[in-house]
Amino acid sequence: MTIRAVAFDIGSVITQVDPDYFAAIEADFGLTRAEWGPLLHGPEAAEHNMPAVPWHTEDVVTYFTSVLKPRCGSKAAAAAERLAGVYVSLDALTPIEGMVELLLGLRRAGRPVGLLSNGPVESGSELMPVLLGAALPDVIVLSGSHGVTKPDREAFEMVAGELRVKLEECFFVDDQELHVEAARALGMTAHRFQGDPAALEADLRAAGMSW
């Protein structure tokens, strides 16, 4: 099956969090990575505990505050707001070197490109236009706005549908093995991104994507 489109995760694929941002959260609020980490990935993560769509960054802050209250006491709300910044804060996030150029190259070549993320509404409507500029894809599917969550089948079907391709025609990029394996099980070609744009480009070209 010919690959006709590419769908990218956002966090740790297009954007990265400044390590100093996490270090400051730990220093300022006494939180260890083992304590805040599950709020970003896994059953405790925001995307699995939000109200009906749409859900926003403020909803994430409210949820994080409730979870962090036993750990941080009166500082829970402040800690929650800082932690929720990993979805939307320009103080926390920068593009991964080489990824904006890759997106821009695909866009200029007329290749259908989309983003598929388990983030809030603002990560697509406010953050990505600033970080990506002309490289911003036309298709952005978010848990916060669309009500679908990776690794569920509906999330992959929705982004492929909006890209106007079949699942087998869509190349998917994510940093989490769980999501990559779920995409492959549906017939998608998938790449687990581990910080190496050159390796991703090689896989894309090997799959038949040119730009």
N, C-alpha and C positions, 0 to 999 in steps of 0.2 A: 504494500500500500504506500502510495506517495505521501510524504510529509508536506503539508501545505501551510501549516500555521504553528506558532510557538506560544505557549502559555507559561508565564513566569510567576513564581511566588515573589513576595516583596521582601520580607524580613530575612536577612542573612543571605539573600540572593541579589536583590537590587540595592538594598540598604544595609548598613552595618551600624551597630551601636558603639559609640566611643567607649573603650574599656574604662576610662576615667569616670564616665557617667555612672556605670554600675558600681565602681569603687566608692564613689561619693555616696550612693544610696546605702551601701553597707556601712560606711563610716558614720554618716549622719544619723542613721536610724537603728544601728546595731543589728541589721539583717544580714544573714549569711546567704550565699548563693543557694544553698540547700533549702532555705526558707522562701525566698522570692522566686526561685526558678520554676517551681510547679505552677505558679500563677501565669506563666507565659507559655508553658507547654505541658500537656497532660490533662487529666480530668478536672483539675482545679482551674484550668486556663479560662480566660474571659469568654472565649467563643462558645464554651460549653455551659455557661452559666448566665447568659444574658436574657433579657426579656424578649418578647417578640420584636421582629424587625419593624422599623429601623432601630438599631442601637448605636450609641455614640460614645465618644471618649468619656463624657461625664458619667455614663452608665458604668463604664469600666472602673472609674475612680470610686464610685459608690460600692461596687462589688468588692474591689480590692480593699477598701477601707474596712468592710465588715469582716473580711478574712484576717486582715492584719491587726485588728483591734486587740486580740489577746496577746499579740507579740510586741506591739508598739504603743499600746495605750493611747494617750492623748496625741501622740505623733502619727497615729494611723492614717488620718486623712492626708497629711502632708506626704507621708511615705507613699501612699497610694497614688497621689497625683504625679509624683516623680516617676514611679514605676510605670504608670500608664503612658508616660512620655515616650516610651520605646515604640509606641505606635505612631506618634504624630509630632514629636518635638524636634525642631531643628537644632536644639542644643544637644540632643542625644544622637541624632542620625545624620549620616553622610552616605552618598552613593559609594558603592564598592568600585574601586578603580577598574576601568575597562568595561563596566556593564552599561553605562550610559552610551558609550560609543557603539557597543554591540547592538543595543536596542535601536539606536539611530540608524545604523547601517541596515538593519532589517526593515525599518520603517521606510527609508529612502528607496529601498529595492521593491517596495510595494508588498512585502510579506505580511500576512495577517499576524498581528502580535497582540497578546492580551496579558493581563495580570489577574492572578487568582490568589486571594489572601484571606485568612481568617481574622481580618482586622475590622475596626469600626469604620463608620461612614467617612470620617475625616481623613483617614489614611489615604483614601482615594481622591477626595474632593479638595483637600487642602494641602496635604504633604507632597504627593507625587507631582502635581503640576510645578511646584517650586523646585523640587530636586531634579526632575527630568526634563523640563522645558519642552523643546521640540521632539524629544525622544519619547514623550508620553504616549502610550498606546491608546487607541480609541476604545478598546474593550477593557473594562475593569470590573471584575466580579468580586465582591466582598461579602463576608459573612454578615457584617453590620447592615448592609443595604439590600442584600439579595436573599438572606436567610438560608444559605447553604454553607456547609462546613466540610473542609477536607478532614479526613479521607473519605467522606461519604460520596457515593457514586453521583449524586445529584450535583455536587459542586463541579465535578469534571464535565458532566454532561452540559451544564449551563455555560461554562466558558467555551466549550467546543461549539455549542449551538450559537452563541453570540459571535464567534469567529466564523460561523457558517461552514464548518468542516465536521466530518465524522470523527469520533474518538480516535480511530486508527490513523487519522490524518494529522493528528495534533501531537506535537512534541512538548513534553511537560518538564519543567525545571523546578526543583525544590531542594531545600537543604535537609529535610527530614526523611529518613529512610521509610518511615511508615507511609508517608504520602506518596513517595516514589513507587513503592511496591503496590500501593492501591491503584495508582495510575496504570502501571504495567499489567495488573490483573484485568483491567478493562480494555486492554489492547493498545494502549498508548505507548509510544516510545518515550522513555523518561531518563533524565540525568540527575543524579544526586550532586548538587553543587557544593563544593567544599573549598570555595574561595579562589578558584582558578579559572578565570574567564577563558584562557587559552584552551584548557581541556574541554570546556563547554563548547567553544567554537568548533573544535575538532570533531566532537560528537555530532553537533548540528550538521556540519558539512558531510560527515560520514553517512548521516541519515538522508542526505539529498537536498538539504536546505542551502541555497546559494544566495549571495548578496554582494 
